Each structure stands twice: as structure tokens, then as C-alpha cells.
């Protein structure tokens, strides 16, 4: 079986991508949205973004989180959006497991939408 590669895209003021893999050791959610695509939103560090995570078009997570440099930029237990070690957008909970807390998995049916509020 093969899975079609799904490229991240910008549609108006929304960046869309998917979740190809989880950072299972820490429970962070890694997207395929690369830095260049993400930067097309014109977001600065510290700004808050609207985040939607869908599985088979059903919302699993809808909320806001700040775009930060490090986990220490948010209080313990709070969500954050950051660029991971492969320079793609990722979501986490400082000292928590984002994937487990929101029952998020990876695969072609898992989609992500980011927008400025």
C-alpha cells in the first residue's frame, strides 16, 4: 500500500497540512507544514494562532495557541505551537502529552488548519 504525499498549502489566510507522524516519546504532534509555508501567514513569535485538527473531516481539536521558540515560553500545562527539529510546525503541551490529551494520531486522514484570529 502507498500513501499519496500531501503537500501543505496556503488558501487565503489559512495554512493547511497534515500529521504524518507523532513525536511519541513526548506526545508532540508534528505536521508537514514547513517553515516557508508557515511564514506565509506573516506570524511573529508570541502571536496567537487558531488551530484546527481534524480526523476524516471531523474536528478533534479547535483552539488557540501561541507561536513560540521554546517550551519555557508558556506556563506548565499550556499548549504551544513551535517549529520542530526538522523545521516543521508542531503542537505540544509544556510538560504534557498533546497527542494523548486530545486523542490525536497520524496518517493521511489527519488534517491541520492554521489561521490568524
C-alpha positions, 0 to 999 in steps of 0.5 A: 500500500502507498500513501499519496504525499500531501503537500501543505498549502496556503488558501487565503489566510489559512495554512493547511497540512497534515500529521504524518507522524507523532513525536511519541516519546513526548506526545508532540504532534508534528505536521508537514507544514514547513517553515516557508509555508508557515511564514506565509501567514506573516506570524511573529513569535508570541502571536496567537494562532487558531488551530484546527485538527481534524480526523476524516473531516471531523474536528478533534481539536479547535483552539488557540495557541501561541507561536513560540521558540521554546517550551519555557515560553508558556506556563506548565500545562499550556499548549504551544505551537513551535517549529520542530527539529526538522523545521516543521510546525508542531503542537505540544503541551509544556510538560504534557502529552498533546497527542494523548490529551486530545486523542490525536494520531497520524496518517493521511486522514489527519488534517491541520488548519492554521489561521490568524484570529 
